[in-house]
Amino acid sequence: MSDLRELLGIRHPILLGAFGGLSSVALTAAVSEAGGLGAYGLYGYDGERIRSTVTALREATSRPFALNIWLPTGDEVVPGAQHTVFAQALEPFYEAVGVEIPSRPERYLPSLEEQLDAIWDAAPAALSVVYGVPAAEVIEEAHRRGIRVVGTATTVAEAVALEAGGVDVVIASGAEAAGHRVSFLRAPEESLVGTFALVPQVVDAVSIPVVAAGGVSDRRGVAAALALGASGVQVGTAFLATRESAANDAHRGAIRSTAADESVLTKAMSGRLARGVRNRAVRAIEAGGMIAAFPVQNWLTARFRVAAGEQNLGELQSLWLGQAAPLAQWDAADEVFAELVAGL
């Protein structure tokens, strides 16, 4: 098995979780500068925005970093007539933050091809993907350009599929993790394997480096992951709570105050299952029963979530966090990183 650090060009086997909508140049650079692999989530970014973001990242750090994308699963197309119905169901939230009910956009997401064209130009150290196995030509092009490919699995079968597809590293993401459950072989509700059970089974099933994700927030989580056979860890919530992240004060406060048994899995905000806080918006949307398919729901709620974030209204945001959130008590990224390194 290849050494994870050598493979990715990093000093410490610590990877930053890529946050769709919550990544920041400052946090990505901080983790890379500390010797880990910083990561930036490109969900929803078109080619121009990807290029400008990479320019900012290059200015902030000369060290390796990863760019993350969501692979299309084939269920993203929704008839246009449904847009208005689902948008009207969210009208109270638009009113609460002072925005109008949005009209249907020309497209809800940029194409994978547009994103990849910009990523090839950027040539990051790693391309990380969720929701599937990249096509053979994508992996071949990445490798031709010297880019490592990192896939994400929520089950052993997914890890095996990723290795067979040619990825260089697999992230074993336990059900404790924050944000979206990125299962792709079975429904996410049928793929909720905890980190402690998932990691050693994935390690036994594949020959490529395995990175443990979910429930790792301090040195104890790192030590446990390594004891289970992982080559490294990916950490999200603990870094999301720091001042370098794009999270606002309401989100940081939620991370520090939400008990492990209080986070929930919900489709309310995006149309896909994700772990976060059951705040007022989540409760109301679930109770109303009007949840559009992804990506329509994600696009529609984003219209009020962004405004709510600017107004620091946590009850109307997507407050993604993992079950180890109460352990995330550090204010700065370098403090989190130092704590994690202590577990190596």
VEXVEXPA-700270 format. One record per residue (C-alpha): residue number from 1; x negated, y, z negated. Coordinates in nm, 4 decimals. Example, Ala and Ser with C-alpha at 12.3 -4.5 7.8 and 13.67 -1.06 7.14 Angstrom:
<rs>
    n         u         v         w
    1   -1.2300   -0.4500   -0.7800
    2   -1.3670   -0.1060   -0.7140
</rs>
This chain:
<rs>
    n         u         v         w
    1    0.0000    0.0000    0.0000
    2   -0.1299    0.3462    0.0898
    3   -0.2076    0.5899   -0.1904
    4    0.0718    0.8480   -0.2022
    5   -0.1654    1.1332   -0.2790
    6   -0.3967    1.0531    0.0099
    7   -0.1037    0.9983    0.2437
    8    0.0469    1.3402    0.1721
    9   -0.2756    1.5300    0.1028
   10   -0.1847    1.6185   -0.2558
   11   -0.3704    1.5998   -0.5896
   12   -0.0816    1.4812   -0.8051
   13    0.2007    1.2392   -0.7067
   14    0.4724    1.4897   -0.7926
   15    0.7256    1.5964   -0.5282
   16    0.9706    1.8819   -0.5505
   17    1.3311    1.7979   -0.4729
   18    1.4579    1.9782   -0.1621
   19    1.7621    2.1876   -0.2449
   20    2.0099    2.2557    0.0332
   21    2.0979    2.6212   -0.0154
   22    1.8892    2.6607   -0.3306
   23    1.5340    2.6222   -0.2036
   24    1.3004    2.9169   -0.2362
   25    0.9636    3.0010   -0.0883
   26    0.8339    3.0895   -0.4345
   27    0.9195    2.7519   -0.5885
   28    0.8031    2.5491   -0.2904
   29    0.4708    2.7314   -0.2890
   30    0.4306    2.7032   -0.6662
   31    0.4586    2.3244   -0.6603
   32    0.2247    2.2947   -0.3627
   33   -0.0294    2.5291   -0.5202
   34   -0.0208    2.3235   -0.8412
   35   -0.1235    2.0160   -0.6438
   36    0.2110    1.8505   -0.5756
   37    0.4235    1.8434   -0.2621
   38    0.6495    2.1446   -0.2455
   39    0.9668    2.0959   -0.0428
   40    1.2169    2.3235    0.1264
   41    1.5700    2.2189    0.2202
   42    1.6763    2.3295    0.5680
   43    2.0438    2.2327    0.5512
   44    2.2361    2.4673    0.7805
   45    1.9248    2.6472    0.9070
   46    1.9046    2.7182    1.2786
   47    1.5764    2.7218    1.4662
   48    1.5085    3.0926    1.4185
   49    1.5671    3.0759    1.0442
   50    1.3465    2.7675    1.0133
   51    1.0622    2.9451    1.1906
   52    1.0870    3.2565    0.9752
   53    1.1032    3.0442    0.6600
   54    0.7941    2.8488    0.7588
   55    0.6112    3.1740    0.8294
   56    0.6901    3.2859    0.4748
   57    0.5798    2.9496    0.3351
   58    0.2497    2.9665    0.5231
   59    0.1906    3.3122    0.3804
   60    0.2621    3.1870    0.0283
   61    0.0531    2.8675    0.0347
   62   -0.2046    2.6922    0.2496
   63   -0.1365    2.3595    0.0807
   64    0.0876    2.0752    0.2070
   65    0.4643    2.1028    0.1855
   66    0.7651    1.9107    0.3158
   67    1.0644    2.0286    0.5154
   68    1.3924    1.8482    0.4544
   69    1.6842    1.7913    0.6913
   70    2.0158    1.6078    0.6793
   71    2.0586    1.3522    0.9547
   72    2.3981    1.3495    1.1290
   73    2.6036    1.0448    1.0377
   74    2.8614    1.0669    1.3132
   75    3.1550    1.1665    1.0915
   76    3.0967    1.5408    1.1063
   77    3.3459    1.6302    1.3805
   78    3.6825    1.7545    1.2546
   79    3.9729    1.8790    1.4733
   80    3.9793    2.2568    1.4778
   81    4.3454    2.2836    1.3831
   82    4.2620    2.1632    1.0343
   83    4.0321    2.4578    0.9663
   84    4.3099    2.7063    0.8943
   85    4.5010    2.4663    0.6682
   86    4.2008    2.3930    0.4504
   87    4.0841    2.7551    0.4526
   88    4.4226    2.8742    0.3261
   89    4.4055    2.6198    0.0437
   90    4.0946    2.8006   -0.0800
   91    4.2460    3.1499   -0.0578
   92    4.2464    3.2114   -0.4375
   93    3.8688    3.1674   -0.4460
   94    3.8117    3.4048   -0.1560
   95    4.0281    3.6628   -0.3313
   96    3.8384    3.6153   -0.6575
   97    3.5093    3.7190   -0.4989
   98    3.6491    3.9750   -0.2565
   99    3.6039    3.8043    0.0800
  100    3.8549    3.7361    0.3554
  101    3.9746    3.3928    0.4617
  102    3.7144    3.2910    0.7214
  103    3.8001    3.2149    1.0819
  104    3.6740    2.8992    1.2422
  105    3.3055    2.9374    1.3415
  106    3.1655    2.8443    1.6810
  107    2.9819    2.5631    1.5017
  108    2.9618    2.4493    1.1423
  109    2.6023    2.3279    1.1648
  110    2.3070    2.3728    1.3995
  111    2.2138    2.0700    1.6062
  112    1.9512    1.8231    1.4907
  113    1.7587    1.8888    1.8124
  114    1.7388    2.2616    1.7398
  115    1.6112    2.1955    1.3902
  116    1.3554    1.9403    1.5038
  117    1.2182    2.1692    1.7746
  118    1.1390    2.4274    1.5069
  119    0.9976    2.1648    1.2716
  120    0.7636    2.0315    1.5404
  121    0.6330    2.3832    1.5925
  122    0.5864    2.4229    1.2172
  123    0.4023    2.0908    1.1743
  124    0.4551    2.0537    0.7975
  125    0.2671    1.7865    0.6049
  126    0.5903    1.5893    0.5748
  127    0.9389    1.5714    0.7184
  128    1.1849    1.4382    0.4635
  129    1.5271    1.3157    0.5662
  130    1.8483    1.2153    0.3952
  131    2.1598    1.0288    0.5115
  132    1.9910    0.7726    0.7290
  133    1.6954    0.6386    0.9225
  134    1.5435    0.8749    1.1795
  135    1.5534    0.7608    1.5403
  136    1.2381    0.5885    1.6607
  137    1.1503    0.8789    1.8881
  138    1.1723    1.1223    1.5946
  139    0.9307    0.9173    1.3855
  140    0.6986    0.8705    1.6820
  141    0.6904    1.2436    1.7511
  142    0.6303    1.3222    1.3849
  143    0.3400    1.0803    1.3685
  144    0.2007    1.2133    1.6958
  145    0.1875    1.5555    1.5343
  146    0.0339    1.4254    1.2112
  147    0.3562    1.4663    1.0126
  148    0.4443    1.2036    0.7523
  149    0.8074    1.0948    0.7352
  150    0.9802    1.0525    0.3988
  151    1.3182    0.8776    0.3785
  152    1.5646    0.8592    0.0918
  153    1.7389    0.5433   -0.0305
  154    2.0100    0.4894   -0.2894
  155    2.0023    0.1089   -0.2599
  156    1.7449   -0.1616   -0.1918
  157    1.9006   -0.2318    0.1479
  158    1.8599    0.1316    0.2483
  159    1.4941    0.1255    0.1441
  160    1.4349   -0.1852    0.3531
  161    1.6049   -0.0202    0.6512
  162    1.3911    0.2908    0.6138
  163    1.0701    0.0905    0.6049
  164    1.1800   -0.1098    0.9086
  165    1.2490    0.2187    1.0849
  166    0.8919    0.3345    1.0331
  167    0.9020    0.5915    0.7545
  168    0.5836    0.6413    0.5545
  169    0.7339    0.6930    0.2079
  170    1.0690    0.6051    0.0548
  171    1.2341    0.7995   -0.2253
  172    1.4437    0.5742   -0.4499
  173    1.7180    0.8097   -0.5660
  174    1.9057    0.6890   -0.8717
  175    2.2655    0.7784   -0.9472
  176    2.1467    1.0144   -1.2225
  177    2.0096    1.2599   -0.9668
  178    2.1528    1.6036   -0.8993
  179    2.3323    1.7019   -0.5845
  180    2.4494    1.4869   -0.2984
  181    2.4481    1.1090   -0.3050
  182    2.2774    1.0480    0.0259
  183    2.3875    0.6873    0.0815
  184    2.4118    0.5733    0.4431
  185    2.4710    0.1972    0.4601
  186    2.7716    0.1856    0.2286
  187    2.9975    0.4465    0.0737
  188    2.8224    0.6463   -0.1987
  189    3.0829    0.5297   -0.4498
  190    2.9581    0.1752   -0.3822
  191    2.5900    0.2713   -0.4027
  192    2.5595    0.4133   -0.7535
  193    2.2503    0.2326   -0.8780
  194    2.0646    0.3863   -1.1705
  195    1.6993    0.4845   -1.1352
  196    1.5768    0.2327   -1.3941
  197    1.7365   -0.0528   -1.1990
  198    1.6727    0.0797   -0.8489
  199    1.3027    0.1684   -0.8553
  200    1.1482   -0.1695   -0.9462
  201    1.3732   -0.3526   -0.7011
  202    1.2753   -0.1159   -0.4202
  203    0.9085   -0.1520   -0.5139
  204    0.9458   -0.5296   -0.4824
  205    1.1279   -0.5028   -0.1492
  206    0.9006   -0.2688    0.0509
  207    0.5285   -0.2254    0.1107
  208    0.5231    0.1540    0.1525
  209    0.4872    0.3991   -0.1399
  210    0.8021    0.4422   -0.3492
  211    0.8872    0.7711   -0.5198
  212    1.1292    0.7660   -0.8130
  213    1.4008    1.0318   -0.8261
  214    1.6837    1.0850   -1.0716
  215    1.6504    1.1444   -1.4435
  216    1.2850    1.2554   -1.4333
  217    1.2368    1.5871   -1.6115
  218    0.9357    1.5451   -1.8398
  219    0.6240    1.3370   -1.9032
  220    0.8303    1.0466   -2.0381
  221    1.0222    1.0154   -1.7117
  222    0.6976    1.0191   -1.5142
  223    0.5417    0.7495   -1.7317
  224    0.8547    0.5361   -1.7045
  225    0.8645    0.5698   -1.3243
  226    0.5015    0.4657   -1.2913
  227    0.5591    0.1729   -1.5270
  228    0.8397    0.0595   -1.2957
  229    0.5958    0.0512   -1.0062
  230    0.6644    0.3871   -0.8441
  231    0.3743    0.5665   -0.6772
  232    0.5095    0.9067   -0.7772
  233    0.8158    1.1044   -0.8763
  234    1.0479    1.3582   -0.7211
  235    1.1850    1.6198   -0.9594
  236    1.4746    1.8521   -0.8884
  237    1.6773    1.9812   -1.1826
  238    1.3818    2.0723   -1.4059
  239    1.2375    2.2893   -1.1282
  240    1.5790    2.4290   -1.0370
  241    1.6009    2.5739   -1.3885
  242    1.2850    2.7821   -1.3420
  243    1.2687    3.1471   -1.2476
  244    1.1000    3.0639   -0.9152
  245    1.4064    2.8778   -0.7849
  246    1.6930    3.0365   -0.5948
  247    1.9383    2.9448   -0.8726
  248    2.0954    3.2366   -1.0577
  249    2.1303    3.2830   -1.4329
  250    2.4710    3.1136   -1.4456
  251    2.3296    2.8044   -1.2779
  252    2.0226    2.7966   -1.5012
  253    2.2453    2.8324   -1.8033
  254    2.4603    2.5417   -1.6873
  255    2.1540    2.3216   -1.6480
  256    2.0478    2.3876   -2.0045
  257    2.3939    2.3475   -2.1550
  258    2.5496    2.0528   -1.9687
  259    2.5220    1.7215   -2.1525
  260    2.4307    1.4049   -1.9642
  261    2.7863    1.2732   -1.9842
  262    2.9396    1.6024   -1.8693
  263    2.8052    1.6108   -1.5137
  264    3.0410    1.4604   -1.2566
  265    3.0438    1.3208   -0.9056
  266    3.2790    1.5185   -0.6838
  267    3.3632    1.5848   -0.3191
  268    3.5357    1.9118   -0.3996
  269    3.2679    2.1519   -0.2844
  270    3.1307    1.9860    0.0272
  271    3.3511    1.6951    0.1295
  272    3.0738    1.4557    0.0306
  273    3.0023    1.3048   -0.3090
  274    2.7619    1.5124   -0.5190
  275    2.6641    1.5436   -0.8860
  276    2.7151    1.8716   -1.0677
  277    2.9305    2.0606   -1.3162
  278    3.3090    2.0282   -1.3137
  279    3.3686    2.3997   -1.3330
  280    3.6906    2.5899   -1.2600
  281    3.6522    2.5684   -0.8824
  282    3.5864    2.1938   -0.8846
  283    3.8790    2.1254   -1.1156
  284    4.1191    2.3356   -0.9095
  285    4.0134    2.1916   -0.5749
  286    4.0375    1.8362   -0.7044
  287    4.3787    1.9045   -0.8554
  288    4.5028    2.0596   -0.5311
  289    4.4083    1.7521   -0.3316
  290    4.3153    1.9559   -0.0229
  291    3.9541    1.8635    0.0514
  292    3.8399    1.8811    0.4119
  293    3.5888    1.6398    0.5572
  294    3.2225    1.7341    0.5680
  295    3.0909    1.9718    0.6994
  296    3.4110    2.1768    0.7130
  297    3.4649    2.1749    0.3361
  298    3.1026    2.2676    0.2723
  299    3.1225    2.5567    0.5185
  300    3.4541    2.6818    0.3818
  301    3.3525    2.6767    0.0154
  302    3.0169    2.8358    0.1016
  303    3.2025    3.1512    0.2011
  304    3.3054    3.2075   -0.1616
  305    3.0170    3.0247   -0.3288
  306    2.7562    3.2600   -0.1846
  307    2.9506    3.5650   -0.3001
  308    3.0057    3.4046   -0.6411
  309    2.6325    3.3440   -0.6692
  310    2.5595    3.7080   -0.5939
  311    2.8069    3.8042   -0.8669
  312    2.6704    3.5419   -1.1094
  313    3.0106    3.3731   -1.1344
  314    2.9163    3.0203   -1.2309
  315    3.2759    2.8981   -1.2406
  316    3.2990    2.9485   -0.8638
  317    2.9609    2.8070   -0.7605
  318    2.8246    2.4624   -0.6826
  319    2.6315    2.3996   -1.0026
  320    2.4316    2.0948   -0.8980
  321    2.2371    1.9244   -1.1753
  322    2.1310    1.5758   -1.2809
  323    2.2032    1.3757   -1.5925
  324    1.8647    1.4696   -1.7409
  325    1.9541    1.8398   -1.7231
  326    1.9320    1.8935   -2.1030
  327    1.5622    1.8048   -2.0808
  328    1.4953    2.0945   -1.8417
  329    1.3800    2.3559   -2.0897
  330    1.0904    2.5288   -1.9127
  331    1.1181    2.8748   -1.7577
  332    0.8288    2.8588   -1.5120
  333    0.7390    2.6102   -1.2401
  334    0.3787    2.5782   -1.3602
  335    0.5047    2.4825   -1.7065
  336    0.7255    2.2094   -1.5610
  337    0.4401    2.0845   -1.3472
  338    0.1987    2.0715   -1.6401
  339    0.4520    1.8731   -1.8424
  340    0.4993    1.6225   -1.5608
  341    0.1251    1.5804   -1.5015
  342    0.0889    1.4912   -1.8701
  343    0.2801    1.1704   -1.7950
  344    0.0415    1.0479   -1.5271
</rs>
